[in-house]
């Protein structure tokens, strides 16, 4: 993509019916490190491949806790993701104060998508340059949603976004039924196998660059520590 006379703002359409600023935001998602969300009948899990800008810095966080029953993983601009995560936390807090119950995952996703869509209607704004995977559990069961920078969102069985994510989506499609019928540990294993498809040839998954969060029936949102993640990675190496 390159600059042209139709990408000066987000409300200008090209003659071919394209909004270039929205497409640029989508490119930011494709260049971010990969992240994957999957669900079975009782749980939803997010796994993310962490990336650090240089050897002198630490890994950038990719999974954000929103509430006890929901988390997001991001690909794209971390600064935009932090802004959206604060909004989502506020929505969950307001629901608890007003209705004394957790905010349903679908309503939370709809609210954040509405916020993102407003940026595509005002010429002084730009789209959020981040894609979200939302994993949660409510009274209807586990959920996985994808939210795109142009504010489209989808209820998914499993999904992968970010750099090299096509290989992961292929794995998820081929093992769709097996993932749906798996248990908690099996779900994590499948998510890690899909994430492994996204790792560059000169790197590998380890307890430092792999982040996992899981939520489900009878289990509030849990960010797995490095000591818990390591056995799952060791099992992958034996396969």
Phi, psi and omega in degrees: 000152180212161183293140177213182187285355182252007182245022180288333176210177189270356181253006179263123179267142173280164178301338179268008177079029181250147172249104190293325181297323177293323178291324177297320178297322177295327177294326177298323178294318182295334182270349177285161178292156190287149172214149188224140173233140180213160179216153169243208184280345185232338187227159170231139184229147173237133172234145184219144175265113183280149181228145175239140185299328180206171180292343182272352184245167178272170178290142177281136179293144179235342179249128182241129175283127179260312178206182181296342186242005185206145176218162176234152170236147191233154169221123184132218184279117181296327180296319176294324180295321179296320178297315180292324180294324177296319178298317182293322176297320178297319179297319180293320178295317179299321179297320180294321181289319186279317189246354179057036177206155180297149178287127176304143186299319181299321179290324178297316180296318178298321181293316181289327176294321177298320178296317179293327183289331179299330180289346179266003182249350185240127187291340180277356181250169173232156177296151173294128183272051183211142172254146184241141163248123183250124178237131181200177179217131176222197184295343177269358179110193180284151181222146170227125178235147169249133176240122182267161180300332179276010174081004169289141176222153187223137172276119190241156169280317173206158179200151176225138177225162178107186182297136179061022186284346180299322179297321179292319179297324177298317178297316182296322179293320182289334183245028185303311183290321179296322177294316181297328182266000185283164173270188185300308182293325178295325178296316178297319180299315180296320179296320179291323176297321177293319179296325180299332178293342184264354186283133177301156185297336182266014181220175178205161178289137173214175185292346180272324184257008180242124181239136183228136172227141182220145178215150181183194182295120181074009181221115176288170184304129182231124171270115185287133179284168180299324180294329179279324181291322186305314179299324178295320179291324178296322180294326179294321182294334181280345182281000000 
